[in-house]
Structures are given as C-alpha cells and as structure tokens.
Amino acid sequence: MTRAVIFILWALLGAVSTASAQSFTALARLEASESRITTQGGAFQIDLSLSQGVPYRVYTLTEPARLVLDFREVDFSGVDAKSLILNENPKTLRFGAVRPGWSRLVLDLPRPQVVSQAGLRVDESSGAAVLSVALKLTDPEEFKRRSGAPSDPVWDKLRPSVSPTVSSSDDKALTIVLDPGHGGIDPGAVSAGITEADLMFVLAQEVRDALLRSGDVNVVLTRQGDEFVSLERRVKIARAAEADLFVSFHADALASGKANGATVYTLSEEASDAASAALAERHNRADLLAGVDLSGQDDEIAAILMDLARLENKPRSEALARGIILGINTEVGHTYKRPIQSAGFSVLKAPDIPSVLIEVGFLSSKDDLTKLTDPIWRMKMVVGIHNGIQAWLLNDAADAQFRRK
C-alpha cells in the first residue's frame, strides 16, 4: 500500500458476543479519562478508549501535515482537547461530527510522520474497545507519497448526496438556499459555551420559516443539523437546487479589537480591507481544519474571481446586500460601521447565483452575543433579513425585464 490507511469493518468485530454485558447502540462514547495522545521522540501515539468497537479508517494529509481518523459515530460531548493531548498545544486537535453517522478527529503534525501501526482491541465481555494508532517520523518525500484520502468503496457509498431537501413543493416558485455556517467538527467561533454553528443553524431555520410564510418561495438549508458540510458541497447543494439566490450566515469572533453589528459580504478578488481579507481567510480554512483532502482540487475559485467582474451577477449580489442591510437597519436599527463589504469567500464562488454572506454579529462582543441568544431580538433580525430578501426579489424581477431587452 502506498498510503497508511486502515479501515475496520464490522465483520472484524465478530469476537464480541451478542450476549455481552453491554448492549450495542448506534453511538459509541469516548472515555476521555482513559484516553491519551502523547509523543515520544516527536512521533505521536494515540490511544482512545471507546464504550464499544466501531469501524474506522486513518490516513495522513499534506499542506499542512495532519492525521485524520474517521469513525462510525463517536460521541465527543463534554470532551476537552486539553484532557486528551498531553504536553502539546490543544489547538492542534479537533474532533466532532463530519457527516451523518460519522465523526472525525484531526491532529496537526508538526513534523512529517506516517502511521506505523493501528489496531482496535475489543473486550469480549463488555464490548468496550481501545483504538491505538502509532506514528513514526519520516522524511517529507515518504510522507507525501503515503498521504492522501483513500478512495474506499464502503466510505464512498456513505458520501452524502448533494440533492437538496426543498421546504416547499412549488415548482414555479423561486428557490432560496440558506447556508448556516460551520457545523460538526467545525463549531466556528465559541463564546461562553455557545457555538457559532448552533446559533447560525437556529437563525437559518427561523429565516426559512419566515420566508415560507410568504408562500411564494422554496427554501433549502445546506445542513439539517450539527453536521460538517464542506465549502465545496455547500455550493454544489445550491447548484443542485437550481438556487435563485444563496445566503450564508455567520457570527465570527475577533481575537483583538472591538466590533459589533451586522455586515453583509459579497464576493470579490480584492477584499474591502485587511479585516475582510483576514475574515475570508479564516472562513476558507474550514475545510482544511476539518481534514478535507484538498490536494486534488483545481484552483477553481481563482478563475471564477477573475471572471466575476464580467458577469451580470456581481451587481445583483451587491443589490441583494444593500436590500438586506436596509431591512436589518429598519428592524434592528444598528449595523456594523461599514455594513457592506467584499472579500474572497469560497462559499460565494458560484458565479451564476447571486450570493451574500451575512455576519449577523460578533460572538466576541458581549452585546452581540446577548442579542443573538435573545429570541425576541433575533426575530427582529429575521424580519429584517426576510424583508431585505423579499424587496430584492421584487426589484430583481423588475430588472430582469430590462436585462432581457
């Protein structure tokens, strides 16, 4: 094998008796107190204690170097990375849901190293298991040769479809795709135990319900719960839905400085300012941090950004941004000091769909966090976004008459 990949199927767990003391459930639990990630001579050793055996696979990725462990779903709730990874920066470790029924652990590798041994030991009496992965240091050439996500028929069969679930059955109605940012292994910004992923999923559902009450649109969400959806797949979902517009929801946190209020972003090759460029870079790293193999992808966004200025879609996206900001200002009465900006957000890269990204606030702001967790205030934001979208739909339909002439 040219890649260090191990995939354990349920057949290999046959030694576990059906009459074991622990009955199997769909969800294994990580026993954090009995699990450790350590280093010896610079190479990692991973020992994870699980409440039951699960299928898994392990491999390494390059640029940057990282190890990926995929499991049939494991419950990581309440687990702190600091308790698992000893004598290392806990920020190098991430874990969580990656797709329905599957979880992922991603470990950054400061030095090239490959899997030397991996195995799952299952206790026949209890069904509990220990998953151990040993790595060994290697040179950059061997690391690159042995890295890459495997093409595995079992895993590929589990790949989620990009076919959308439409919240209305009106074939003649316009289709709006709402994209709650982050999810699963990628929680986004976190403040006071509240994650950006959870908040934006709630907000997206509330905007969906408001739009559906208008009775003249179909609405699609890019995710249906706390699951990871890659940036590329979010765009594919919009294309599969034949979306008439795409709206992504985020609520970032700033490491330094103060900011509050909503901002609406459109796609551009040049960012409005340094802060917008940095924000786009953080958003575009979501796939990388979640262990997505990007090595085989073309640099599609670069070509799209260069062509964007020649498309009629750019002014339509900018008009959508203005409509949403007007709606938010009318209902909420406050936005960020520069409420309309632009940057190279990958999730906005579909050139044929008017697309915007709304930073509805900043979780690093106490004021914004309080508002975003207040259902009454959030409903004002929902009404503002709804009204902005509806106004754009009417104006865009009128403008379409002129575009066709």
N, C-alpha and C positions, 0 to 999 in steps of 0.2 A: 504493500500500500504506500502511496506517495503522500498520503495525508494521515495525521494522527486522529483517527475517528473511531469511536466505539459506539455502537447502538445496541442496547439490550432489549430484546423482545420479551413479551410476557411468557413465552414458552420456556425461557430460561429460569423463570421463577417457579417452575413446577415443583420444586422441592418443598415449597410452602404448602402445608396441608390445609385443605379446606376446612378441617376441624380445628384450626389453630385457635389460640386463646383470643386473638384479635381479629374481628371481622373486618374485611376489606371495605373501604369506602372509596369514592371517586377522588378523594383529595388526601394526599399524603401531607404530613406535618413535619416541618423542620424542627428538630430538637436543638435549639441554639446552645443550650448549656453543655451539650455533649459534642458540639461541632467546632472545628478549628480550621483556620487557614494559616499555615506557618511557612517559613522559609528556612532553607538550610543551604548555605553556600550560595545564596542568591536565587535558588530554584524553589518554586512553590510546591507545597504539599497540601492537598485539600481533603479533608475528612468531614463528611456531612452525615449526621445521624438523622434518619428518617423514620417516621412511625410505621411505614410499610415500604416494600420494594416498588420501584417504578421504572418503566422504560426510560432510557436516557441516551444522549449522544454528546460527545465532546470533541471540540476542534479548536484550532487557533486561527486568528485573522491578523492581517498586516495593516499598517498605515492607519492608526498606530497598532502596535503589537497588543493583542488581547486574547484571552481564553474565553470560550463560550461553552456553557453547559446548559443543554436543553433537557427538561424533564417532563414526563406526564405530570399533570399539575401538582405543584407543591405549594402548601400554604406557608407563606413567609410572614404572615401578620404578626406584629409585635417584635420582629427580629431587628436588632440594631447591628449595622455593619461593624461597628466598633467592637462588638462582642465576638465577632467571628474572626476578623483578620488581626492577627497579633503582630505588634511591632511594625506595622505598615500604616500608610495613610488610608483611612477607611473610605475616602472618596474614590479610591481605585476599584472599589467593589460595588456592584449594583445588582439588584435582583428584583423579580416581580413577574407578573403575567406578561406573556408575549403574544399569545393568541388564545382563542377559546380552548380551554382544556390543557394548555401547556404553559410552563413557566421557564424563565431563563435566568441564569447567573452569568454576569460578565465581569472578568477580572483583568484589569490593565497589567501588562507585563513590562516592567522597566528594562528588562534585558531579553534578548531572543531566547526562547525555551520552548520545547516541544513535549508532548505527552509521552512519557516513557512507560507508564503502567496505569491501568484503570480497571476497577472492578467493583461489583456490588455484592456485599455479603448479607444474606438474609437469614435471620434467626428462625429456625423451623418451628419453634414453639410459639413465639409471639408475633411473627411476621415483620418485626422491626428490621431495619436494614442500615448498613453503613456504606455509603458511596465514597470510594477513595480514588483520587487522581494524583499521580506523582508526575512532576515535570522535571526535565533536565536541561541544563544550559546547552546552547548550541551556537553555531555561527549564523550570521544573517542569511547566507545563501541557503543553508539547510532549512532554516526557519521559513523562508519564503517558499521553498519547494514543498514543504509539508503543510502549509497553511491554506485555508480556503474552506468555505462552507461546502459540505458534501452534497452531492445530488443523490438522495436516498428515496427510493420509491415509496416507502412507508411514510416518511415525513412529507414528501411532495403531495401525496394523496390527502394529507391533512391541511394543506395550504388553503387558507380561506378564499372563497370566491370574492371577486370584486363586484359581483352583481348586487345592486343596491336593493335595500328594502324601502319601498316607497310608502309614505304615510298617507297616501290618497290614491284613488284608482281612476282619477280623471285624466284620460289620455290627452285631452286638449289643453289642460292647464299647464302653466309654466312650472318648471322643476327647479327648486332651490336646494342646494346642498349645504348643510350646516356642518362645520368641522370643529368639534370640541377638541382642543389641542391636548397633546400628551396622552397618557394612559398606560396602565400596566406597569411594565418595568421602568417606564419613563414618567414619573409623577409630576414633572415640571417643578415650578417654584413651590417651596414649602414654608409656611409660616404658622406658628402656634399650633402645629399638628394638622393644619389644613393644607391640602394639596391643590395646586392649580388644576390638575387633571379632574379631580372630583368637582370642583366649583364650576369649571367650564362645561362639564357634562350636564350638570343641573341647569346651567344657564341656556345651553343649546336646546335642551328639552323644552324649557319654558318659551324660548323664541319659536321653536317648532309649533308648539300648541297655539301660540298667538297667531302665527301665520295661517295655520289650518283653520282657525276660527273665521278667517276671512273668506274661506270657502272657494277660493279660485286658484290655489296653487297645490302642487305636490311638494313634499319635503322629504329629504333623505339625510340621515345622520351618518357620518363616516365611521362611527363606532357605536356599539349598542350597550356598552358598559365599560368597566375598568379594564380595558384591553389595549395592548400596544398595536398601533397601526402605523406602518412606515409612511414617510412623506410621499414616496412614490405611489403607494397604494391609495392614499387619500385622493391624489389627483386622478388615479385610474377609476376610483369609485365615482368621481364627478363626471368623468367621460362616459362611463358605462351607464350612468343615469341620464345622459344627454342633458346635463345641467344647463340652465339658462343663467345662473349666477352661483357663485361659491363664496361663502363667508366663513372664515376661520376665527375661533375665539381663543384668546389667551389672557393671562393676567400675570405678567412677569414680576420678578423681584430684582431690585438693584443692589449690588454689593456696596456701592457708595453713592452719596448724593441723595437728594430728595426729589420725588416726582409723584404726582397723583393726577387722577383724571383719565378719561378715555382718549385713545389715539387710534386712528384708522390708517392702515398702511396699504399702499398699492405697490406693485412690482416695478422695479427699475434697475438698470445696470449700475447706476451710481446712487448711493444712499444719500438721503437728505442731509445727514450729518454723521459725525463719528458715533454718536449714541445709537442711531438707527442701524448703522453698519454692524456694530457690536451685537445688537439685539438679533439681527438676522443671522449672524454667525452662530449665536447660541442656539437659535431655533433649528438651523440647518444641521447642527451636530446631533440632533435627536436620534437619527438612525445609527450613527456611528456609536454613540454611547449605549444603545440598546443591542449592540452586537450584530447589526445587519452587515452582510458582506457587500461592500460597495465596489469591490475590485473589478467586477465585470461590467459595470455600468458605464455607458458613454457619458461624456460631459454635455448632456442634453441641455441643461439649463443655460450654459454659456451661449449656445446658438440661439436659444429662444429669447434670451435677454437682448441680443444684438438685433433680432428681427422685430422685437416688441414695438419699437418706435414707429414701424411701418404699418402696424396693424390698427384697424379701427377700434380694436378692443381697449386700447390704453385710455382714450378719453371716456369710454363707457365705464371702466373701472374707477376712474377719477370722479366721474359724476356720481357713481354709487357711494364712494367715500364721502363726498360732500353731502349727499342726502342723508346718510346715516349720522354724520356729525350734527347736522341740523336737527334731526329727530332727537338725538341724545340731549343736545343743548336745550331743546324745547321742553323735554320732560324732566331732565335731571338738573339742568341749569349750570352744569360745570363740565368742562373737558380739560385735557392737558393744554398747556400754553401754546403748543404748536400741534393742533389736533389732527392735521392731515400730513402724513409723511410717506416716504417711499424707501425701499431697500430691496435687496435680492433674496427675498424669501422663497425657498424652494417649493413650498406648498402652494404658491400662487403661480406656478410656472405654466399652467395650461393657457396657451395664447388665444384660444378661441372661446374662453369662458370668462366673462367679467368676474374678477376675483379681488377680494379685500381681506385683510387680516385686522381684526379689532383687538387691541389691547384694552380691555374694558376697565383696567385699573392696575395698580401695582400692589402685590402682596407685601412688599417691603414697606408700604405706607399703612400705618395703623388706621388712618381714616378710611382708606380704600378697602382694607380688609374688613373693617366693621360694616361698611356699606354692602360689600359683596356678600356677606353672610347674613344680611338682613333681607328676608323675603319681600318686605314691603318696598324697600329702596330698590331691590333687584327688579321688581315688577315695573318700576318706572323706567329702568334701563331697558327692559324687554320691550315696553311700549315704544320707547324712543327708537330702538333698532327696527322694530316692526314697521313703524311709521316711515322711517327712512327708506326701508326696502320697498314698501308699497308706493311711496312717492316716486322712487326711481323706476319701478316697473311701469307706471303710467307715463312718465316722461320719456323713457326709453322706447316704449311702444309708439309714442308720437314721433320721436326722432327717427324711428325705423321707416316711417313713411317717406321721410326726406332721403334716407340712405338708399332706398330702393329706386328713387327717381334718378 
